[in-house]
Amino acid sequence: MTDNVAQWHTEHANFEKLLRVLERELDLFDASDTPNYELMLDIMYYMNHFPDVFHHPKEDLAFAKILARHAGAQRIVADLTHEHVLLKDSGEKLLRTLDAIVNDSILSRENVVAPCRAYIEGFRRHIEKEEAEIVPLAAKLLHANDWAAIDMAIRQRDDPLFGKTAEKRYEALRRSIATQPD
């Protein structure tokens, strides 16, 4: 397995950790408690600034290379590429909603819970589909020179939450992740 494919798996596992924290906060709503909106906002800020800006564009380049070598991947590549757009759009809307709440706007419960649950479910299905269908093709079809070209096209950045030098903004989120069961 190439380092890039291993990194793909690692990033998916990290995203799942965040989805679990987000889900835990939503469960507080169901228990008539108040979730940590700032924590939720940090999650969505991260999701809008790492997966949407670095992870998904890198995947899109890998998808194109896979498609060039395996025409049978056309349906899955089209589906996943479309899902990247949908996840980005729904993530941006959710980020704006949570930002409004943190900044004292009054919004109904439905403005948060339903879109957030839909985002979680959609992101999980997306990861499952990638792990089952496209990641194995990437491991089989893409070579070191393909990954080098992809890396050259996408500006590399250390993960601001899970990387070696996490941003200060994410301290509370890192603590929350560390306390959750695996």
GIHU-V599545 format. One record per pair of residues at least 6 apart in sequence whose C-alpha atoms are under 6 Angstrom apart, sorted by sequence separation. I is the first residue (numbers start at 0). J is the second residue. D is the distance in whole Angstrom. If there is no record, write none. Layout:
{{I;J;D} {I;J;D}}
//
This chain:
{{66;72;6} {159;165;5} {27;34;6} {159;166;5} {24;34;5} {62;76;6} {43;94;5} {40;97;6} {18;119;6}}
//
